[in-house]
Amino acid sequence: MSLPLSMQQIVLATGNKGKVAEFSSLFEQYKIEVVPQSEFLVSDVAETGSTFIENAILKAKHASRETNLPAIADDSGLVVDALDGAPGIYSARYAGKHGDDVGNYQKLLNELNGKKHRHAKFLCVLAFMRHGNDPTPIICQGEWHGVIAQEPLGEGGFGYDPVFYLPEHKCTVAQLDKQIKNTQSHRGKALTQLMQHVSSAL
């Protein structure tokens, strides 16, 4: 698939270094440069939505309007059955401070202490805005199922990766090969869907 020259650069509506690195790796095969919004001095927009979809659209619209470039926003998080879907949209600030990875997964482990059912899923919603006033943004969603480990394992990844255990691989996401993660992760699945739609939507 080829994209018009104007589409070779897309702003990514996040300041999260882990997400920037992951998206850059995912987009590399499509020969598209992903530029974090911080390079344009775009401020973070308040995530006032009540769902992943609402927050993804808010972020993509803000980044596109501020940069006059197409924008992609990711809103993702961890959904744990035994906690009624928590931490959900509050995954990045579950422990109280935004981006406190260790604090977040330690709180999660504490909340699940003594619970037998530890099934969880990573959920990613991608919103793609061709321009800041795009009335029909492309929305794609990916899921990755696993269980919450008893303790953190592995040094790779970010966020809840050290405690998200994949029974089929017998390891946590933080121990998983990066190429496998890119193809099987919630973001990888959502991005595959997105790239199938983008060329026909421009």
LINJO-V619187 format. One record per residue. N is the residue number from 1. RES is the residue in one letter. SS is DSSP state (@ for helix, = for strand, . for the rest). PHI is phi in whole degrees, -180 to 180 (NA if undefined). PSI is psi in radians with two decimals (none if undefined). Layout:
# LINJO-V619187
<<N & RES & SS & PHI & PSI> <N & RES & SS & PHI & PSI>>
This chain:
# LINJO-V619187
<<1 & M & . & NA & 2.35> <2 & S & . & -117 & 2.57> <3 & L & . & -114 & 2.68> <4 & P & . & -57 & 2.70> <5 & L & @ & -54 & -0.66> <6 & S & @ & -65 & -0.29> <7 & M & @ & -99 & 0.15> <8 & Q & . & -77 & -0.14> <9 & Q & = & -129 & 2.21> <10 & I & = & -131 & 2.36> <11 & V & = & -85 & 2.37> <12 & L & = & -102 & 2.10> <13 & A & . & -82 & 1.21> <14 & T & . & -160 & 2.74> <15 & G & . & -114 & 0.05> <16 & N & . & -73 & 2.01> <17 & K & @ & -63 & -0.62> <18 & G & @ & -64 & -0.75> <19 & K & @ & -68 & -0.69> <20 & V & @ & -60 & -0.81> <21 & A & @ & -63 & -0.73> <22 & E & @ & -68 & -0.76> <23 & F & @ & -68 & -0.68> <24 & S & @ & -60 & -0.71> <25 & S & @ & -66 & -0.73> <26 & L & @ & -66 & -0.65> <27 & F & @ & -83 & -0.24> <28 & E & @ & -56 & -0.68> <29 & Q & @ & -67 & -0.35> <30 & Y & @ & -95 & 0.03> <31 & K & . & 57 & 0.72> <32 & I & . & -115 & 2.28> <33 & E & = & -85 & 2.15> <34 & V & = & -99 & 2.08> <35 & V & = & -112 & 2.10> <36 & P & = & -65 & 2.56> <37 & Q & @ & -62 & -0.37> <38 & S & @ & -63 & -0.47> <39 & E & @ & -70 & -0.30> <40 & F & @ & -104 & 0.14> <41 & L & . & 60 & 0.59> <42 & V & . & -82 & 2.24> <43 & S & . & -78 & 2.74> <44 & D & . & -69 & 2.50> <45 & V & . & -98 & 2.58> <46 & A & . & -64 & 2.25> <47 & E & . & -88 & 1.43> <48 & T & . & -94 & 0.00> <49 & G & . & -71 & 2.80> <50 & S & . & -101 & -0.01> <51 & T & . & -138 & 2.87> <52 & F & @ & -60 & -0.71> <53 & I & @ & -63 & -0.82> <54 & E & @ & -61 & -0.77> <55 & N & @ & -68 & -0.67> <56 & A & @ & -63 & -0.76> <57 & I & @ & -65 & -0.76> <58 & L & @ & -56 & -0.80> <59 & K & @ & -71 & -0.74> <60 & A & @ & -66 & -0.75> <61 & K & @ & -62 & -0.77> <62 & H & @ & -63 & -0.81> <63 & A & @ & -65 & -0.71> <64 & S & @ & -67 & -0.73> <65 & R & @ & -65 & -0.64> <66 & E & @ & -76 & -0.46> <67 & T & @ & -112 & -0.24> <68 & N & . & 59 & 0.55> <69 & L & . & -124 & 2.75> <70 & P & . & -59 & 2.58> <71 & A & = & -136 & 2.56> <72 & I & = & -121 & 2.32> <73 & A & = & -124 & 2.47> <74 & D & = & -114 & 2.27> <75 & D & = & -122 & 2.08> <76 & S & = & -140 & 2.87> <77 & G & = & -176 & -3.10> <78 & L & = & -107 & 2.31> <79 & V & = & -119 & 2.07> <80 & V & = & -113 & 2.12> <81 & D & @ & -57 & -0.81> <82 & A & @ & -68 & -0.23> <83 & L & @ & -111 & 0.42> <84 & D & . & 57 & 0.64> <85 & G & . & 94 & -0.15> <86 & A & . & -70 & 2.70> <87 & P & = & -78 & -0.23> <88 & G & @ & 56 & -2.29> <89 & I & @ & -69 & -0.19> <90 & Y & @ & -99 & 0.28> <91 & S & @ & -55 & -0.72> <92 & A & @ & -73 & -0.31> <93 & R & @ & -130 & 0.54> <94 & Y & . & -60 & -0.67> <95 & A & . & -88 & 0.00> <96 & G & . & 114 & -0.52> <97 & K & . & -113 & 2.23> <98 & H & . & -63 & 2.22> <99 & G & . & 85 & 0.16> <100 & D & . & -84 & 1.45> <101 & D & @ & -57 & -0.87> <102 & V & @ & -65 & -0.77> <103 & G & @ & -61 & -0.69> <104 & N & @ & -65 & -0.87> <105 & Y & @ & -76 & -0.43> <106 & Q & @ & -69 & -0.68> <107 & K & @ & -64 & -0.71> <108 & L & @ & -60 & -0.81> <109 & L & @ & -62 & -0.67> <110 & N & @ & -65 & -0.72> <111 & E & @ & -66 & -0.53> <112 & L & . & -94 & 0.01> <113 & N & . & -57 & 2.15> <114 & G & . & 87 & -0.12> <115 & K & . & -89 & 2.34> <116 & K & . & -81 & -0.70> <117 & H & . & -87 & 1.95> <118 & R & . & -123 & 0.40> <119 & H & = & -64 & 2.47> <120 & A & = & -151 & 2.91> <121 & K & = & -143 & 2.50> <122 & F & = & -85 & 2.37> <123 & L & = & -124 & 2.33> <124 & C & = & -129 & 2.25> <125 & V & = & -115 & 2.19> <126 & L & = & -107 & 2.32> <127 & A & = & -118 & 2.21> <128 & F & = & -114 & 2.14> <129 & M & = & -114 & 2.12> <130 & R & . & -68 & -0.54> <131 & H & . & -157 & 3.01> <132 & G & . & -64 & -0.36> <133 & N & . & -112 & 0.36> <134 & D & . & -58 & 2.02> <135 & P & . & -81 & -0.20> <136 & T & . & -132 & 1.20> <137 & P & . & -63 & 2.61> <138 & I & = & -86 & 2.22> <139 & I & = & -117 & 2.20> <140 & C & = & -131 & 2.59> <141 & Q & = & -135 & 2.40> <142 & G & = & -131 & 2.58> <143 & E & = & -128 & 2.62> <144 & W & = & -138 & 2.05> <145 & H & = & -98 & 2.50> <146 & G & = & -166 & -2.80> <147 & V & = & -133 & 2.75> <148 & I & = & -86 & 2.15> <149 & A & . & -68 & 2.90> <150 & Q & . & -77 & -0.41> <151 & E & . & -153 & 2.75> <152 & P & . & -69 & 2.44> <153 & L & . & -139 & 2.35> <154 & G & . & 99 & 2.74> <155 & E & . & -113 & -0.16> <156 & G & . & -86 & 3.06> <157 & G & . & 70 & -2.75> <158 & F & . & -159 & 3.11> <159 & G & . & 63 & -2.24> <160 & Y & . & -91 & 0.15> <161 & D & @ & -52 & -0.69> <162 & P & @ & -67 & -0.30> <163 & V & @ & -115 & 0.05> <164 & F & = & -97 & 1.83> <165 & Y & = & -96 & 2.36> <166 & L & = & -109 & 1.80> <167 & P & . & -57 & -0.62> <168 & E & . & -69 & -0.42> <169 & H & . & -104 & -0.15> <170 & K & . & 57 & 0.69> <171 & C & = & -160 & 2.95> <172 & T & = & -85 & 2.93> <173 & V & @ & -62 & -0.56> <174 & A & @ & -68 & -0.26> <175 & Q & @ & -103 & -0.05> <176 & L & . & -83 & 2.53> <177 & D & . & -59 & 2.41> <178 & K & @ & -62 & -0.67> <179 & Q & @ & -66 & -0.67> <180 & I & @ & -66 & -0.73> <181 & K & @ & -60 & -0.76> <182 & N & @ & -62 & -0.56> <183 & T & @ & -88 & -0.50> <184 & Q & @ & -105 & -0.24> <185 & S & . & -70 & 2.87> <186 & H & @ & -59 & -0.67> <187 & R & @ & -70 & -0.72> <188 & G & @ & -60 & -0.74> <189 & K & @ & -67 & -0.75> <190 & A & @ & -65 & -0.68> <191 & L & @ & -67 & -0.67> <192 & T & @ & -59 & -0.76> <193 & Q & @ & -62 & -0.77> <194 & L & @ & -61 & -0.80> <195 & M & @ & -67 & -0.40> <196 & Q & @ & -72 & -0.44> <197 & H & @ & -96 & -0.55> <198 & V & @ & -59 & -0.82> <199 & S & @ & -62 & -0.64> <200 & S & @ & -82 & -0.20> <201 & A & @ & -98 & -0.13> <202 & L & . & -94 & none>>
